[in-house]
């Protein structure tokens, strides 16, 4: 948050792009030993995006945020 705050001040940042990627090991860890597929992974990413958005909006309400899930395929 300190880094983001400094970047906003120094570079007049108005938009933040948050990128997660498919086949994410962290998403698999969050899911535990349950069945894992792309639908479950997308839900995990979307849930994390909601949390990130909530945290950032409290501190930087004027900042626009875009979220993307990057495909690792060609």
Jmol script that loads the backbone (N, CA, C; Angstrom):
load data "model"
ATOM      1  N   UNK A   1       0.824  -1.192   0.000  1.00  0.00           N
ATOM      2  CA  UNK A   1       0.000   0.000   0.000  1.00  0.00           C
ATOM      3  C   UNK A   1       0.866   1.253   0.000  1.00  0.00           C
ATOM      4  N   UNK A   2       1.968   1.188   0.715  1.00  0.00           N
ATOM      5  CA  UNK A   2       2.864   2.350   0.723  1.00  0.00           C
ATOM      6  C   UNK A   2       3.416   2.610  -0.675  1.00  0.00           C
ATOM      7  N   UNK A   3       3.802   1.535  -1.362  1.00  0.00           N
ATOM      8  CA  UNK A   3       4.333   1.670  -2.714  1.00  0.00           C
ATOM      9  C   UNK A   3       3.276   2.246  -3.645  1.00  0.00           C
ATOM     10  N   UNK A   4       2.051   1.744  -3.544  1.00  0.00           N
ATOM     11  CA  UNK A   4       0.960   2.242  -4.379  1.00  0.00           C
ATOM     12  C   UNK A   4       0.684   3.710  -4.078  1.00  0.00           C
ATOM     13  N   UNK A   5       0.653   4.062  -2.820  1.00  0.00           N
ATOM     14  CA  UNK A   5       0.410   5.447  -2.420  1.00  0.00           C
ATOM     15  C   UNK A   5       1.483   6.374  -2.988  1.00  0.00           C
ATOM     16  N   UNK A   6       2.717   5.965  -2.880  1.00  0.00           N
ATOM     17  CA  UNK A   6       3.827   6.764  -3.412  1.00  0.00           C
ATOM     18  C   UNK A   6       3.726   6.898  -4.926  1.00  0.00           C
ATOM     19  N   UNK A   7       3.413   5.803  -5.608  1.00  0.00           N
ATOM     20  CA  UNK A   7       3.284   5.833  -7.070  1.00  0.00           C
ATOM     21  C   UNK A   7       2.150   6.749  -7.519  1.00  0.00           C
ATOM     22  N   UNK A   8       1.047   6.720  -6.798  1.00  0.00           N
ATOM     23  CA  UNK A   8      -0.085   7.599  -7.122  1.00  0.00           C
ATOM     24  C   UNK A   8       0.338   9.058  -7.010  1.00  0.00           C
ATOM     25  N   UNK A   9       1.046   9.373  -5.940  1.00  0.00           N
ATOM     26  CA  UNK A   9       1.489  10.760  -5.734  1.00  0.00           C
ATOM     27  C   UNK A   9       2.533  11.185  -6.762  1.00  0.00           C
ATOM     28  N   UNK A  10       3.513  10.344  -7.016  1.00  0.00           N
ATOM     29  CA  UNK A  10       4.607  10.710  -7.915  1.00  0.00           C
ATOM     30  C   UNK A  10       4.201  10.752  -9.389  1.00  0.00           C
ATOM     31  N   UNK A  11       3.338   9.831  -9.778  1.00  0.00           N
ATOM     32  CA  UNK A  11       3.041   9.653 -11.195  1.00  0.00           C
ATOM     33  C   UNK A  11       1.594   9.965 -11.572  1.00  0.00           C
ATOM     34  N   UNK A  12       0.843  10.500 -10.613  1.00  0.00           N
ATOM     35  CA  UNK A  12      -0.551  10.865 -10.857  1.00  0.00           C
ATOM     36  C   UNK A  12      -1.353   9.690 -11.443  1.00  0.00           C
ATOM     37  N   UNK A  13      -1.160   8.527 -10.851  1.00  0.00           N
ATOM     38  CA  UNK A  13      -1.841   7.323 -11.334  1.00  0.00           C
ATOM     39  C   UNK A  13      -3.330   7.426 -11.029  1.00  0.00           C
ATOM     40  N   UNK A  14      -4.139   7.113 -12.030  1.00  0.00           N
ATOM     41  CA  UNK A  14      -5.596   7.162 -11.867  1.00  0.00           C
ATOM     42  C   UNK A  14      -6.247   5.803 -12.063  1.00  0.00           C
ATOM     43  N   UNK A  15      -5.446   4.848 -12.579  1.00  0.00           N
ATOM     44  CA  UNK A  15      -5.997   3.533 -12.890  1.00  0.00           C
ATOM     45  C   UNK A  15      -4.985   2.457 -12.504  1.00  0.00           C
ATOM     46  N   UNK A  16      -5.489   1.414 -11.852  1.00  0.00           N
ATOM     47  CA  UNK A  16      -4.673   0.277 -11.445  1.00  0.00           C
ATOM     48  C   UNK A  16      -5.189  -0.958 -12.171  1.00  0.00           C
ATOM     49  N   UNK A  17      -4.290  -1.722 -12.749  1.00  0.00           N
ATOM     50  CA  UNK A  17      -4.662  -2.979 -13.392  1.00  0.00           C
ATOM     51  C   UNK A  17      -4.069  -4.114 -12.569  1.00  0.00           C
ATOM     52  N   UNK A  18      -4.943  -4.986 -12.081  1.00  0.00           N
ATOM     53  CA  UNK A  18      -4.534  -6.133 -11.271  1.00  0.00           C
ATOM     54  C   UNK A  18      -4.645  -7.370 -12.148  1.00  0.00           C
ATOM     55  N   UNK A  19      -3.555  -8.127 -12.252  1.00  0.00           N
ATOM     56  CA  UNK A  19      -3.524  -9.289 -13.139  1.00  0.00           C
ATOM     57  C   UNK A  19      -3.211 -10.547 -12.333  1.00  0.00           C
ATOM     58  N   UNK A  20      -4.071 -11.533 -12.476  1.00  0.00           N
ATOM     59  CA  UNK A  20      -3.808 -12.888 -12.005  1.00  0.00           C
ATOM     60  C   UNK A  20      -3.631 -13.741 -13.263  1.00  0.00           C
ATOM     61  N   UNK A  21      -3.218 -14.975 -13.105  1.00  0.00           N
ATOM     62  CA  UNK A  21      -3.031 -15.830 -14.279  1.00  0.00           C
ATOM     63  C   UNK A  21      -3.665 -17.195 -14.068  1.00  0.00           C
ATOM     64  N   UNK A  22      -3.989 -17.830 -15.194  1.00  0.00           N
ATOM     65  CA  UNK A  22      -4.555 -19.179 -15.155  1.00  0.00           C
ATOM     66  C   UNK A  22      -3.500 -20.167 -14.661  1.00  0.00           C
ATOM     67  N   UNK A  23      -3.963 -21.322 -14.227  1.00  0.00           N
ATOM     68  CA  UNK A  23      -3.108 -22.386 -13.721  1.00  0.00           C
ATOM     69  C   UNK A  23      -2.237 -21.860 -12.580  1.00  0.00           C
ATOM     70  N   UNK A  24      -2.882 -21.154 -11.665  1.00  0.00           N
ATOM     71  CA  UNK A  24      -2.202 -20.456 -10.569  1.00  0.00           C
ATOM     72  C   UNK A  24      -2.014 -21.394  -9.368  1.00  0.00           C
ATOM     73  N   UNK A  25      -0.770 -21.566  -8.971  1.00  0.00           N
ATOM     74  CA  UNK A  25      -0.478 -22.414  -7.820  1.00  0.00           C
ATOM     75  C   UNK A  25      -1.105 -21.893  -6.535  1.00  0.00           C
ATOM     76  N   UNK A  26      -1.145 -20.575  -6.369  1.00  0.00           N
ATOM     77  CA  UNK A  26      -1.755 -19.997  -5.164  1.00  0.00           C
ATOM     78  C   UNK A  26      -3.250 -20.316  -5.104  1.00  0.00           C
ATOM     79  N   UNK A  27      -3.921 -20.274  -6.245  1.00  0.00           N
ATOM     80  CA  UNK A  27      -5.354 -20.613  -6.277  1.00  0.00           C
ATOM     81  C   UNK A  27      -5.559 -22.073  -5.891  1.00  0.00           C
ATOM     82  N   UNK A  28      -4.646 -22.929  -6.327  1.00  0.00           N
ATOM     83  CA  UNK A  28      -4.742 -24.345  -5.971  1.00  0.00           C
ATOM     84  C   UNK A  28      -4.550 -24.532  -4.467  1.00  0.00           C
ATOM     85  N   UNK A  29      -3.643 -23.778  -3.873  1.00  0.00           N
ATOM     86  CA  UNK A  29      -3.422 -23.864  -2.426  1.00  0.00           C
ATOM     87  C   UNK A  29      -4.660 -23.378  -1.671  1.00  0.00           C
ATOM     88  N   UNK A  30      -5.235 -22.257  -2.127  1.00  0.00           N
ATOM     89  CA  UNK A  30      -6.449 -21.725  -1.492  1.00  0.00           C
ATOM     90  C   UNK A  30      -7.569 -22.755  -1.547  1.00  0.00           C
ATOM     91  N   UNK A  31      -7.664 -23.462  -2.657  1.00  0.00           N
ATOM     92  CA  UNK A  31      -8.718 -24.449  -2.847  1.00  0.00           C
ATOM     93  C   UNK A  31      -8.488 -25.705  -1.999  1.00  0.00           C
ATOM     94  N   UNK A  32      -7.287 -25.933  -1.560  1.00  0.00           N
ATOM     95  CA  UNK A  32      -6.981 -27.122  -0.765  1.00  0.00           C
ATOM     96  C   UNK A  32      -6.935 -28.365  -1.626  1.00  0.00           C
ATOM     97  N   UNK A  33      -7.305 -29.471  -1.057  1.00  0.00           N
ATOM     98  CA  UNK A  33      -7.214 -30.755  -1.760  1.00  0.00           C
ATOM     99  C   UNK A  33      -8.518 -31.118  -2.468  1.00  0.00           C
ATOM    100  N   UNK A  34      -9.415 -30.147  -2.581  1.00  0.00           N
ATOM    101  CA  UNK A  34     -10.687 -30.393  -3.261  1.00  0.00           C
ATOM    102  C   UNK A  34     -10.465 -30.470  -4.772  1.00  0.00           C
ATOM    103  N   UNK A  35     -11.496 -30.885  -5.474  1.00  0.00           N
ATOM    104  CA  UNK A  35     -11.442 -30.902  -6.932  1.00  0.00           C
ATOM    105  C   UNK A  35     -11.095 -29.501  -7.435  1.00  0.00           C
ATOM    106  N   UNK A  36     -10.317 -29.438  -8.504  1.00  0.00           N
ATOM    107  CA  UNK A  36      -9.882 -28.138  -9.029  1.00  0.00           C
ATOM    108  C   UNK A  36     -10.054 -28.129 -10.541  1.00  0.00           C
ATOM    109  N   UNK A  37     -10.743 -27.100 -11.032  1.00  0.00           N
ATOM    110  CA  UNK A  37     -10.896 -26.930 -12.471  1.00  0.00           C
ATOM    111  C   UNK A  37     -10.941 -25.435 -12.788  1.00  0.00           C
ATOM    112  N   UNK A  38     -11.079 -25.089 -14.056  1.00  0.00           N
ATOM    113  CA  UNK A  38     -11.015 -23.674 -14.445  1.00  0.00           C
ATOM    114  C   UNK A  38     -12.166 -22.861 -13.858  1.00  0.00           C
ATOM    115  N   UNK A  39     -13.335 -23.457 -13.682  1.00  0.00           N
ATOM    116  CA  UNK A  39     -14.467 -22.740 -13.089  1.00  0.00           C
ATOM    117  C   UNK A  39     -14.178 -22.387 -11.633  1.00  0.00           C
ATOM    118  N   UNK A  40     -13.647 -23.343 -10.900  1.00  0.00           N
ATOM    119  CA  UNK A  40     -13.294 -23.110  -9.501  1.00  0.00           C
ATOM    120  C   UNK A  40     -12.186 -22.066  -9.420  1.00  0.00           C
ATOM    121  N   UNK A  41     -11.188 -22.191 -10.295  1.00  0.00           N
ATOM    122  CA  UNK A  41     -10.078 -21.235 -10.283  1.00  0.00           C
ATOM    123  C   UNK A  41     -10.573 -19.818 -10.566  1.00  0.00           C
ATOM    124  N   UNK A  42     -11.454 -19.652 -11.542  1.00  0.00           N
ATOM    125  CA  UNK A  42     -11.996 -18.320 -11.853  1.00  0.00           C
ATOM    126  C   UNK A  42     -12.730 -17.732 -10.652  1.00  0.00           C
ATOM    127  N   UNK A  43     -13.480 -18.572  -9.931  1.00  0.00           N
ATOM    128  CA  UNK A  43     -14.187 -18.086  -8.744  1.00  0.00           C
ATOM    129  C   UNK A  43     -13.196 -17.631  -7.670  1.00  0.00           C
ATOM    130  N   UNK A  44     -12.132 -18.377  -7.490  1.00  0.00           N
ATOM    131  CA  UNK A  44     -11.110 -18.000  -6.504  1.00  0.00           C
ATOM    132  C   UNK A  44     -10.495 -16.658  -6.887  1.00  0.00           C
ATOM    133  N   UNK A  45     -10.175 -16.480  -8.170  1.00  0.00           N
ATOM    134  CA  UNK A  45      -9.615 -15.209  -8.632  1.00  0.00           C
ATOM    135  C   UNK A  45     -10.617 -14.063  -8.424  1.00  0.00           C
ATOM    136  N   UNK A  46     -11.869 -14.289  -8.786  1.00  0.00           N
ATOM    137  CA  UNK A  46     -12.884 -13.236  -8.635  1.00  0.00           C
ATOM    138  C   UNK A  46     -13.074 -12.869  -7.165  1.00  0.00           C
ATOM    139  N   UNK A  47     -13.046 -13.856  -6.280  1.00  0.00           N
ATOM    140  CA  UNK A  47     -13.156 -13.575  -4.841  1.00  0.00           C
ATOM    141  C   UNK A  47     -11.969 -12.738  -4.362  1.00  0.00           C
ATOM    142  N   UNK A  48     -10.777 -13.069  -4.849  1.00  0.00           N
ATOM    143  CA  UNK A  48      -9.598 -12.289  -4.443  1.00  0.00           C
ATOM    144  C   UNK A  48      -9.680 -10.875  -5.001  1.00  0.00           C
ATOM    145  N   UNK A  49     -10.207 -10.725  -6.221  1.00  0.00           N
ATOM    146  CA  UNK A  49     -10.378  -9.389  -6.810  1.00  0.00           C
ATOM    147  C   UNK A  49     -11.332  -8.541  -5.968  1.00  0.00           C
ATOM    148  N   UNK A  50     -12.411  -9.152  -5.487  1.00  0.00           N
ATOM    149  CA  UNK A  50     -13.369  -8.414  -4.645  1.00  0.00           C
ATOM    150  C   UNK A  50     -12.699  -7.921  -3.368  1.00  0.00           C
ATOM    151  N   UNK A  51     -11.885  -8.769  -2.756  1.00  0.00           N
ATOM    152  CA  UNK A  51     -11.180  -8.375  -1.529  1.00  0.00           C
ATOM    153  C   UNK A  51     -10.202  -7.241  -1.803  1.00  0.00           C
ATOM    154  N   UNK A  52      -9.437  -7.375  -2.891  1.00  0.00           N
ATOM    155  CA  UNK A  52      -8.469  -6.337  -3.250  1.00  0.00           C
ATOM    156  C   UNK A  52      -9.180  -5.025  -3.510  1.00  0.00           C
ATOM    157  N   UNK A  53     -10.277  -5.083  -4.263  1.00  0.00           N
ATOM    158  CA  UNK A  53     -11.037  -3.872  -4.586  1.00  0.00           C
ATOM    159  C   UNK A  53     -11.540  -3.188  -3.314  1.00  0.00           C
ATOM    160  N   UNK A  54     -12.050  -3.957  -2.392  1.00  0.00           N
ATOM    161  CA  UNK A  54     -12.560  -3.403  -1.141  1.00  0.00           C
ATOM    162  C   UNK A  54     -11.457  -2.689  -0.357  1.00  0.00           C
ATOM    163  N   UNK A  55     -10.314  -3.324  -0.255  1.00  0.00           N
ATOM    164  CA  UNK A  55      -9.187  -2.747   0.487  1.00  0.00           C
ATOM    165  C   UNK A  55      -8.694  -1.466  -0.183  1.00  0.00           C
ATOM    166  N   UNK A  56      -8.510  -1.522  -1.493  1.00  0.00           N
ATOM    167  CA  UNK A  56      -7.971  -0.357  -2.209  1.00  0.00           C
ATOM    168  C   UNK A  56      -8.979   0.785  -2.246  1.00  0.00           C
ATOM    169  N   UNK A  57     -10.260   0.470  -2.425  1.00  0.00           N
ATOM    170  CA  UNK A  57     -11.278   1.525  -2.473  1.00  0.00           C
ATOM    171  C   UNK A  57     -11.380   2.304  -1.165  1.00  0.00           C
ATOM    172  N   UNK A  58     -11.102   1.648  -0.049  1.00  0.00           N
ATOM    173  CA  UNK A  58     -11.136   2.355   1.235  1.00  0.00           C
ATOM    174  C   UNK A  58     -10.047   3.410   1.327  1.00  0.00           C
ATOM    175  N   UNK A  59      -8.879   3.091   0.825  1.00  0.00           N
ATOM    176  CA  UNK A  59      -7.750   4.014   0.944  1.00  0.00           C
ATOM    177  C   UNK A  59      -7.644   4.968  -0.255  1.00  0.00           C
ATOM    178  N   UNK A  60      -8.044   4.490  -1.445  1.00  0.00           N
ATOM    179  CA  UNK A  60      -7.921   5.284  -2.667  1.00  0.00           C
ATOM    180  C   UNK A  60      -9.245   5.249  -3.440  1.00  0.00           C
ATOM    181  N   UNK A  61     -10.295   5.871  -2.934  1.00  0.00           N
ATOM    182  CA  UNK A  61     -11.616   5.764  -3.572  1.00  0.00           C
ATOM    183  C   UNK A  61     -11.666   6.341  -4.983  1.00  0.00           C
ATOM    184  N   UNK A  62     -10.760   7.234  -5.326  1.00  0.00           N
ATOM    185  CA  UNK A  62     -10.760   7.856  -6.650  1.00  0.00           C
ATOM    186  C   UNK A  62     -10.061   6.995  -7.705  1.00  0.00           C
ATOM    187  N   UNK A  63      -9.360   5.959  -7.277  1.00  0.00           N
ATOM    188  CA  UNK A  63      -8.589   5.122  -8.181  1.00  0.00           C
ATOM    189  C   UNK A  63      -9.491   4.127  -8.904  1.00  0.00           C
ATOM    190  N   UNK A  64      -9.408   4.102 -10.229  1.00  0.00           N
ATOM    191  CA  UNK A  64     -10.143   3.107 -11.012  1.00  0.00           C
ATOM    192  C   UNK A  64      -9.318   1.830 -11.040  1.00  0.00           C
ATOM    193  N   UNK A  65     -10.011   0.697 -10.929  1.00  0.00           N
ATOM    194  CA  UNK A  65      -9.311  -0.588 -10.872  1.00  0.00           C
ATOM    195  C   UNK A  65      -9.890  -1.520 -11.937  1.00  0.00           C
ATOM    196  N   UNK A  66      -9.018  -2.120 -12.725  1.00  0.00           N
ATOM    197  CA  UNK A  66      -9.404  -3.137 -13.693  1.00  0.00           C
ATOM    198  C   UNK A  66      -8.754  -4.452 -13.283  1.00  0.00           C
ATOM    199  N   UNK A  67      -9.477  -5.537 -13.467  1.00  0.00           N
ATOM    200  CA  UNK A  67      -8.980  -6.854 -13.112  1.00  0.00           C
ATOM    201  C   UNK A  67      -8.955  -7.737 -14.352  1.00  0.00           C
ATOM    202  N   UNK A  68      -7.880  -8.504 -14.500  1.00  0.00           N
ATOM    203  CA  UNK A  68      -7.730  -9.411 -15.636  1.00  0.00           C
ATOM    204  C   UNK A  68      -7.191 -10.740 -15.149  1.00  0.00           C
ATOM    205  N   UNK A  69      -7.629 -11.797 -15.818  1.00  0.00           N
ATOM    206  CA  UNK A  69      -7.041 -13.121 -15.621  1.00  0.00           C
ATOM    207  C   UNK A  69      -6.308 -13.456 -16.917  1.00  0.00           C
ATOM    208  N   UNK A  70      -5.005 -13.599 -16.832  1.00  0.00           N
ATOM    209  CA  UNK A  70      -4.147 -13.811 -17.981  1.00  0.00           C
ATOM    210  C   UNK A  70      -4.112 -15.284 -18.357  1.00  0.00           C
ATOM    211  N   UNK A  71      -4.315 -15.554 -19.625  1.00  0.00           N
ATOM    212  CA  UNK A  71      -4.176 -16.903 -20.131  1.00  0.00           C
ATOM    213  C   UNK A  71      -2.700 -17.166 -20.403  1.00  0.00           C
ATOM    214  N   UNK A  72      -2.225 -18.303 -20.012  1.00  0.00           N
ATOM    215  CA  UNK A  72      -0.821 -18.653 -20.256  1.00  0.00           C
ATOM    216  C   UNK A  72      -0.653 -19.422 -21.562  1.00  0.00           C
ATOM    217  N   UNK A  73      -1.756 -19.612 -22.267  1.00  0.00           N
ATOM    218  CA  UNK A  73      -1.703 -20.295 -23.569  1.00  0.00           C
ATOM    219  C   UNK A  73      -1.394 -19.271 -24.644  1.00  0.00           C
ATOM    220  N   UNK A  74      -0.926 -19.736 -25.769  1.00  0.00           N
ATOM    221  CA  UNK A  74      -0.603 -18.832 -26.881  1.00  0.00           C
ATOM    222  C   UNK A  74      -1.757 -18.009 -27.230  1.00  0.00           C
TER     223      UNK A  74
END
end "model"
wireframe off; spacefill off
backbone 0.3
color backbone group
